Amino acid sequence: MPPENIILNKSIDFSLDIISYCEILEEKRKYVIANQLLKSGTSIGANIHEAQNAESKADFIHKMKIAAKEIEETKYWLILCEKAKSYPFNENLKQKIKEISLITYKIITSSKTK
């Protein structure tokens, strides 16, 4: 049995949390931000999963860098939600994206040095 892949698991959990949060935003009629956040937040995991079947180390790093860009975009939308007075905010998402970010950047850095 292969070892547990922490970043895959965290990205799936985060995507599910983003889906739930975006549903709340849509209930509050915050459609534009909900749509942007749903796309970037779930794209992180999609790119991390795609990287697992990369054709080369360079391809793996490239796909992980795309995931990193999606992380930064997701952080942006979450900051807007946190700072906008009329938006509900889920503090848990902030912590989860921080963890995913740290792990992703560590993977990219260590993959470049191997």
N, C-alpha and C positions, 0 to 999 in steps of 0.2 A: 504494500500500500504506500503510495507516495506521501511525502511529508505534507503537513497542512500548509497551504499557501495563504499567509495572513493578509496580504494585500488584496488578493481575490475576494476573500471573505469580507473584509472591511469595505471593499468597493460595492459589493452586492448589498450589504446592510445599509450603506449610505444611500445607495440608489433607492432602496425601498423607503427609507426615511424621507428622501427628497420627494418621492411620489406622494406620500401622505401629506407632507407639508404643502406641496403645490395644490393638492386638493383643497386644503384649508384656504389657501390664497384665492383659489377660484370661487369658493363659497363666498368669500369677501369681495368678489368681483375685481380682483387684482390680476386680470388675465394676462397682461403683457409680461409682467415680471414672472408670473407663474410659468408661462410658456418658456421664457428665456432660461429660467432656473431649472426647469424640468429637462430641457435639452442639454445644457452644460453639465448639470449634476449627474445625469445618467450616462452621459458620454464618457465620463471618467472611467467607470467600470468597463464600458464597452471597449475602450482603447487598451486598458490593462489586460482584459481578457484576450483581445486580438494579439497583443504582444507575446502571449504565451505560445503562440504558434508562428513566431517570426521566422523568416527564412534565413536570417543571419544575425550576428550580434549587432551589427549596424542597424538592421531593420528593427530589432528589439528595442534598442536605444531610441530610435526615431519614434516608434509607437508609444513608448513611455514618455517621451517629450511631448507628444500630442496630449497624452493624459495630463501632464503637468500644466499645459496651457489651459485645458478645460478646468483644472483645479483652480487656477488663478481667476478665470472667468466666473466660476461658481462662487469663489470668495467675494468677488465684486458684487454679485447679485445679493448675496447674503448680507453684506455690509449695508446695502441700500435698504433691505428689509428691516435690518436691525435699527437703522437710523430714522427711517420713515415713521412718523408718529401714528399714522393710520394703519400700519401693518402689524399683524401678529408676528412674533419672533420665537424661534425655537433655538434656545441657547445650546442645546445638545448638538445641533448641526455644526455649529462653530467649532466645537471640540473635535468632532469626527473628521471634519475636513482638514483640520490642523494635523491630526494623526496621519491621515492618508497622504497629506502633503509631505510630511517628514519622511515617511517610508518611501514614497515615490522618488523623492530627490536623492535619498540614500541609495536606492536601487540604480538610478541613473549614474550617480557618481561612481559607485563600486563597479558597475558594468563597464564604464570607460577605462578603469585602471586595470582590469583583468586582461 
